[in-house]
Structure formats: C-alpha cells, structure tokens
Amino acid sequence: MSFASRITRHPIPFSTARGAEGWAALHDVAAELRPLITGAAGSSPYLCALILREADWLSGALDTAPEETVAALIAATQAHDHTTLDQGLRQLKRRAALVVALADLGGIWPLHSVTQAWTDFADACLNAALRSHVAREARRGKIPGMTEADAHDSGAGMVALAMGKMGAGELNYSSDIDLICFFDDERFDPDDAMEARAAFIRATRRMAASLSDTTDEGYVFRTDLRLRPDASVTPVCISLTAAERYYEAEGRSWERSAYIKARPAAGDIAAGLRFLETLTPFVWRRHLDFSMVQDTIDMRQKIRDHKGLHGTLKLEGHNMKLGAGGIREIEFFAQTRQLVAGGRDPSLRARRTVDALSALADAGWIGADVAQELCDHYAHHREIEHRVQMIDDAQTHDLPKSAEGFARLAHLCGTDDVAAFRDGLSDRLRRVEQMCGDLFQPGKTGEAGDVVVDPEQSEIVARWPSYPALRSERGHAIFARLKPDLLRRFQRAARPDEALLNFDSFLKGLPAGVQLFSLFEANPSLVDLIVDICATAPGLSLYLSRHASVLDAVLDGRFFAPWPGYAALQAELAGVLAGSGFEQQLDQARRWQKEWHFRIGVHQLRGLIDEEAAMAQYTDLAHAVLGAMWPVVCDEIARRHGPPPGHGGVVLGMGSLGAGRMSAGSDLDLIVIYDPADAEQSEGPRPLDPRGWYAKATKALITALSAPTAAGTLYAVDMRLRPSGRQGPVATALTSFADYQRAEAWTWEHMALTRAHAMAGPAQLRTEVEAIRRAVIAEKADAAKVRADAAEMRMRLASAGRVGGTWAIKEGQGGLQDIELLGQAAALASGSDARSTSAQLAHAPDLGWLDADQTARIIATHALFARVQAATRLLTDTALDPSAIGDGGRDFLARVADAPSADALALELDQERAYIAQMIDAVLGAILPEEQ
C-alpha cells in the first residue's frame, strides 16, 4: 500500500493554527503535500521546512510504501565515495527523517518499527562513512597490508560498536549516536601496528566529521565517541587488545551497563562479535550481582545532581529522559535486574528495553503485569520524546515551558484536549516513579536501635567490625542497614544464642561481604534461610561461609522444583562445561556442584525431602559429575596424546556411591577399567600405549575431582578398591579385571563388587563390565566360604580399633558398616546382583542366617542408622558432639528418626546397636574382647 493512501487512512495530527501564510513556495508544491505543509507549519517548523525542501522527491515517495522507501534510502548510502559522501548522506538523512516522521505521526508504524528503521538508517550511514574513510587511508598505503577491498569488506580490521539506543535498535528522532571504535591489532605485524593505529585514528575523526559536522546541507547524526575506555587520555580508536586489558583491569559499573546494548554496527563485524564475547565475564557476572543495585543508585544520583533534576514533579521543562518517572528510570529498572541475574540466565541479555522487561517477566524476576505496564509507559514516554524532538530537530528531552508549547505538543500527539493530555502525562510519570522507586530507595543506615541483646550476645556483635567481610567501607555500610533486622530475626529464632553464635562463625569465615550483603538486602527471604541454618546446622553454616556464592541458587526458580534426576543433571553440567578450557572447566564444575549440593542440604534440613531421598540425590549428583567430567578429562588427554585407544574406559563407582547411599560428606570409591581391544598405542602428537593413556586419564580424573582450585574441590577420591589395591595400576584392562576377580581376588573384594555400579564411559563397555560383575558374583556364591571369610574380615575390622559409639554410628559392632558387611556377604553367598543393603539382607533367610523377623528388624535398623548418619553428616563434617550442635541440631536429629528427643534417640541407637551386634555375632561369630 502506498504512503499516500496509508496517510489518508491514518491522518497526521498536525495543527493548522498558523495556516500557510509566509510559505512563498506553497503554490509550487503538489496538491497532496499542501495539507501536510499547512499542518506542519503549526506544529513542527522543522518538518515543514523539510517537506518544502524535499517536495519533489516526497511527491514521488508518497506513491511507495514507507518500508520500501527507507530500504531504498539505506541502499543509496553505499553509493558515495569520500568526494560525495558528506553532501549525499545529508540529503538522504533529510528524506529518511521525513519518511520516519510521517510514518510515526500517522500511526502507520508502531514505536519499535520507527526506532528500528531510524537505527537501520544510522547503521548504513555509519558503514558508508567508515568504509569510505578507511578505504581512503588504505588507498594512500597508510594501513600496512590492507587494500581498498579490505576496507569495503571488513573495514580493514576497524569496527564501530553502536552503544546505547543505537546498539539496541531504539534510536529516537533526534538521537546522537554513541560509538566506540576499535581496530583488530592481531591483523597486523607488531612492527606495523602503530602505523595502522594512526591511520584508523584519522579515519575515525573524518568519519565522525562526515556524520556530525553541520553544513548548509545540515548534519547526518551527532556522533559521540566518549564512551571509549578512559576517553580523556585515549585516542578515538584503540586496539582490541588494549580495550580488553582495560575492561579486565579497570572497567566500571556504568561501562557494564553500557555494554548491555553494545552491538557491532559497521566495519569488521566478526571482530566486534569476538570482542563482545571476550567481555561476557566482565558484563555478565557469574554470581547474582546485587551490589550493582547500589552502583545504579549512585549513578542515578550523580546524573540528577548534575542536571539539577530534584524537587517535586512539574511538567513545564520536565526532562522526559532523566527526570522523575522518566525513560531512564524504566531503563535502569530493567538493566539493573539484567546485570544482577544475566550472568546466570542468558535469556535476560536482551538489548531492547521492552524485550528485557518481557524476559525478566518470563524468568520470574518481575510480574507479567509489571512488565506490561512498564512497556506501555515506556512506549508512551518515547513517543512524547519523539514529538518534542520533531518540533525543531533539537536534541532535547525537556517538555515545553509554555502553554503554547504544550498545545503544539498535544497536537503532535493527536489531541486538542491539552488539559487531558497534561493530566495523562502527569499520571504516567508518577506511576513510573512509584513502580521504579523501590530500586532507588535503599534502606536507612542504622545500628541495632531498639533491638535488645544480652551481654553475651553483645560481646559477639562487638567482634563483627574486625572481620574481613566488614573491613571495607561499603561492606560495613550495607551490613549496618542489615544488622537491626538480622538481630531481630535471630531473637525470634527458637535458640537465639545458638543461632547468633553460628552466624558469628559464618560471618567470620567470609572473605568479603559487599556482594553477599547486597544479596541479603535485596532478598530478605535469604536472611530467614541463614537464620534457619545457623539455628539448626552449624556444619552447613560453615559450608556457606566457605562457599557463599551458592546462595545465588536459592533465587533460581529451580531451587524448589522437583529433583531432575542424574541424566538431566549430567546434561546440564555438560552444557556448562562446553567450549571452555580445562582449567576453567574445573572451576565451573565445582561451582555448579556446590549449588546443587547446597540445595539438597537445604531441602533435607527443612524437611522437604527425607534422608532416603537426600542420599539418592547426593548419589545422582556425584553420578552426574562423573558422567560429565570423565569425557572432559579424556578430551584433555586426547589433546596431547590422541583419542582413547581401543573401546574406551569406564568409571566404576564402589561403596556408598555404587549403592546409591551417599551423604553430604561422602567421598568417591572408584575403579577405572578400560578395553584396549587391539590398539597398540594412541594416535596423536605424543602417542601412548593403552596402559599409559588410561593411567594418565585416571590420574587426571582424580585431580579434576579432588584438587583444590579457586572454587574449592569436588570430592575426595579413594582408589584402593582397584585390583591389587595400592600396588596395582591405577587403571585396569578389562580382561585383567575379569581374570583378577575370578582367580586372585579375595572374598572381601567380591563382597565389595556386589555394590559396584558403572557410572561413566561408553554404554557398551559399561554393559560388559556389569556382565562381568554379575558373572563373578554368581561364580563365587559359596555360602560356607563367604560366611567364614566375612567373619574373618569382621574380626580384622574390630582389631583395627574402630569401636564406634552412640553417634559414631557407622563403625563398630552392630553399626552401619557391620550391617552392610553382613548384607554384602548375603548377596555374594546367594549369587545376587542386588546393590542396596536392604535387598542384599533379604537373602539372609534363604541362607538360613536369619529368620524373617530378624531380617525385617535388621533392615529397619539399617534404615534408621542410615537416616541418622545422613543427618549427622549434614550437621557437621567431623565427629558429632551433641553438645556442640545445640538444641536446634539435636531437635533435627530427633525429627529425622521420629524420636521424641535426642536423648531418647541416643537410647534407641544404643539398644538397637547392641541387639544387632548379637544378631550378627550369631551369624558370623562373636568377636572376643582381645580382638576389639
């Protein structure tokens, strides 16, 4: 549909108050343009002048769709060289300004189409100017190794990043364009880099002049190059290497905000995209970055102080961009939340403000109704901004200061009811100020105030200022705002003294506080969680002080979602690790595992899952880590020594891992088995024979799991269950493993095999290992021998001196280990491939070792002991001292066991241990005192 017909359907809201008097050229203008001119004369002298100047061209353009007209203007920008560039772009800009304005005023295009069309045209002008002036330098031989063709194809290595509204596709009608110009110094020999740098600086200056200098023909776009790194001392175009070093070492919060919208717009687009990829860790922090909120508050305050924008809201002269309830407040509202959470959620990294608001709503950071309302206000504010700028082509955001000016603005916005227009605008500004206000109104700084603490608590609180987390001025200021509410919450805890003492240990262990305290300030529910943990689980609070970043996970919408299972976890971790270097992958795996590990602990502590589910989930987590890390390790070895020789290797989980009974502090018992097939050596830069290759891979796996990095460790690893123990190779060939199990292994090794589970490696090889496991168990099902050997093993364990106790429930006669030994013996003696202790013990009646009632009793006791052990490992990573965990911890233990109190539970544990010890004595023989 033609422009003219669409304008007829959507009349442009020009005022005709001033008529056509004074327009001498009106009689020479086509009839269809006269209403536009007479209307524009009363509302926008700038547009009226444009229509008159471009009347002949516009008459023809009205017969074409505005989208086609703008596309033609964009294409025409590329037809100019440096001799015609300046004049040609200015003429094209006048025409584009007419088309965009008329399509906007007539309601033909919605806001996003208007701003995108204007941005597309700006991109084209920028590209034409950059290529023209870089080509001129190349033609003069000033860019070593580069030709005019290179300049036209890729800017000869120069790239212009569009920032701000241009980067986001949101240019308003009289926007300047914010650019940062770089050149790719890696395209040049070191000796040539300085000469190229000088040429790109000249080209950048000429490019900016071509776009922004005002001549008789007007200007194209006002150009601002001041967003570049350290603009007061750096040239207008710098190398990408220098820029990367700057942002890594000195980048500031406002620059992080600016790069949300950054986009390569002209020149070497590929280099620009690579550069933005390198800045991802700078812009998008991996942790929830609530300290950014305070930085935004400070930035806003500085802007408003500089512009004098304080005081009550008054429409006359109000700044629609920076004033109260204005455009910038909506942008800050979105950008701050993007920077807080965008490091963890890439879906939030939208450039456009309305897209960012929608993404925040989709991710649950704001309500859908809030997003929709702010988008509506944002579109309205931007429309007002456009109309203000159309009046005189002024780069202004200020509303008119006179009644006549408001009448003109109202007409441009399509209404003659100026009073209603003013009221509606005032309502919108106040509503935006209200909706965004919480972000800019931090809590008041204060001390404990009316919070009453006893002398012992006061002594604890008095120590806090000396802790590392409170030594910075900013950390102290944020904590001062938190402290009164923290103390009130601790006073409401069931055991305030215990909770405060454990919080003191947590606070003392924090290396820094700004990020975490900002997280607490923005999310009070996290404070409740900290109080809960400190009042119940001192071990978990200590874990938190070492790994405070795991609290980010609580704000993830998945934290309380159903458990995903190991397959989904493994796929997620594999995605996290993809594309990173080996050292980075070690840190990534640790951070990921600690968040999920913490989630299981919180769910267990709060009773969202029972201990059986917690053990299964801890096992799933370890299974997922092994499944994702084994291929990473193999890839790292393959990089130096070639792909795995033969059919690959599997990681066999033993003990609690294989049985699916891990707790919070479990280590990993592992065996690595490989199948060399017929391979003699790997095929790579430094080939290895299969034994050497898989030995390196196994050692690398142990390092990947257990070596401390900046992000901590994953798991302690124990390889002693491999064939021949410490004397055997760290990785075992498949045939050697099978032969060893059949001909050399001790009965205790066959018992351990009953719990083995292949966790990682090629599926076919895992199947083969499982077949060997089952075959060996079936072959070794000699009940009399197994019983005798198990009895001897039990005596050896007793002679090692691990007698156990009430809360040391794992070891000693009648403890968990004793029950599990009997279960493994029963499974092996009956030839069963069952892995769980309960399923293994179920074979005891068939063997004549126990009757049905005894079996049910021992299975129930094992379940009780396992629950208490799992709860104990959550409370502390050392031997449990009931007096050290406080009443909260003791109550938690009683709840886990469904006992009336911790004392009653202790009595029950002792009684059950004694009974079970007698039961096992009857099967495997009593242990004499001298053997203990």
HELIX and SHEET records of a PDB file:
HELIX    1   1 PHE A    3  ARG A    9  1                                   7    
HELIX    2   2 ALA A   24  ASP A   28  5                                   5    
HELIX    3   3 ALA A   31  LEU A   33  5                                   3    
HELIX    4   4 ARG A   34  SER A   43  1                                  10    
HELIX    5   5 PRO A   45  ARG A   53  1                                   9    
HELIX    6   6 ALA A   55  ALA A   61  1                                   7    
HELIX    7   7 PRO A   66  ALA A   76  1                                  11    
HELIX    8   8 THR A   77  ALA A   79  5                                   3    
HELIX    9   9 LEU A   85  LEU A  105  1                                  21    
HELIX   10  10 LEU A  111  ARG A  139  1                                  29    
HELIX   11  11 GLU A  148  SER A  154  1                                   7    
HELIX   12  12 GLY A  155  GLY A  157  5                                   3    
HELIX   13  13 GLY A  164  ALA A  168  1                                   5    
HELIX   14  14 ASP A  185  ARG A  187  5                                   3    
HELIX   15  15 PRO A  190  ASP A  192  5                                   3    
HELIX   16  16 ALA A  193  SER A  212  1                                  20    
HELIX   17  17 LEU A  240  GLU A  250  1                                  11    
HELIX   18  18 SER A  253  ALA A  258  1                                   6    
HELIX   19  19 ILE A  269  THR A  278  1                                  10    
HELIX   20  20 THR A  280  VAL A  283  1                                   4    
HELIX   21  21 SER A  291  LYS A  307  1                                  17    
HELIX   22  22 ILE A  327  ALA A  341  1                                  15    
HELIX   23  23 PRO A  346  LEU A  348  5                                   3    
HELIX   24  24 THR A  353  ASP A  362  1                                  10    
HELIX   25  25 ALA A  368  ASP A  392  1                                  25    
HELIX   26  26 ALA A  403  LEU A  412  1                                  10    
HELIX   27  27 VAL A  418  GLY A  437  1                                  20    
HELIX   28  28 ASP A  438  PHE A  440  5                                   3    
HELIX   29  29 PRO A  455  ARG A  463  1                                   9    
HELIX   30  30 TRP A  464  SER A  466  5                                   3    
HELIX   31  31 PRO A  468  LEU A  470  5                                   3    
HELIX   32  32 GLU A  473  ARG A  492  1                                  20    
HELIX   33  33 PRO A  496  GLY A  509  1                                  14    
HELIX   34  34 VAL A  514  ALA A  522  1                                   9    
HELIX   35  35 PRO A  524  THR A  536  1                                  13    
HELIX   36  36 PRO A  538  ARG A  546  1                                   9    
HELIX   37  37 ALA A  548  LEU A  555  5                                   8    
HELIX   38  38 TYR A  566  LEU A  577  1                                  12    
HELIX   39  39 PHE A  582  LEU A  605  1                                  24    
HELIX   40  40 GLU A  611  HIS A  641  1                                  31    
HELIX   41  41 GLY A  655  ALA A  659  1                                   5    
HELIX   42  42 PRO A  690  SER A  706  1                                  17    
HELIX   43  43 GLY A  725  GLN A  727  5                                   3    
HELIX   44  44 LEU A  734  ALA A  743  1                                  10    
HELIX   45  45 THR A  747  LEU A  753  1                                   7    
HELIX   46  46 ALA A  763  GLU A  779  1                                  17    
HELIX   47  47 ALA A  783  SER A  799  1                                  17    
HELIX   48  48 LEU A  816  SER A  830  1                                  15    
HELIX   49  49 THR A  837  LEU A  841  1                                   5    
HELIX   50  50 ALA A  844  LEU A  847  1                                   4    
HELIX   51  51 ALA A  852  LEU A  875  1                                  24    
HELIX   52  52 GLY A  886  VAL A  896  1                                  11    
HELIX   53  53 ALA A  902  LEU A  924  1                                  23    
HELIX   54  54 PRO A  929  GLU A  931  5                                   3    
SHEET    1   A 4 THR A 223  ASP A 224  0                                        
SHEET    2   A 4 ILE A 177  PHE A 183  1                                        
SHEET    3   A 4 MET A 158  ALA A 162 -1                                        
SHEET    4   A 4 ARG A 263  GLY A 267 -1                                        
SHEET    1   B 3 THR A 223  ASP A 224  0                                        
SHEET    2   B 3 ILE A 177  PHE A 183  1                                        
SHEET    3   B 3 CYS A 237  SER A 239  1                                        
SHEET    1   C 4 VAL A 717  ASP A 718  0                                        
SHEET    2   C 4 LEU A 668  TYR A 674  1                                        
SHEET    3   C 4 GLY A 649  MET A 654 -1                                        
SHEET    4   C 4 HIS A 757  ALA A 760 -1                                        
SHEET    1   D 3 VAL A 717  ASP A 718  0                                        
SHEET    2   D 3 LEU A 668  TYR A 674  1                                        
SHEET    3   D 3 ALA A 731  ALA A 733  1                                        
END                                                                             
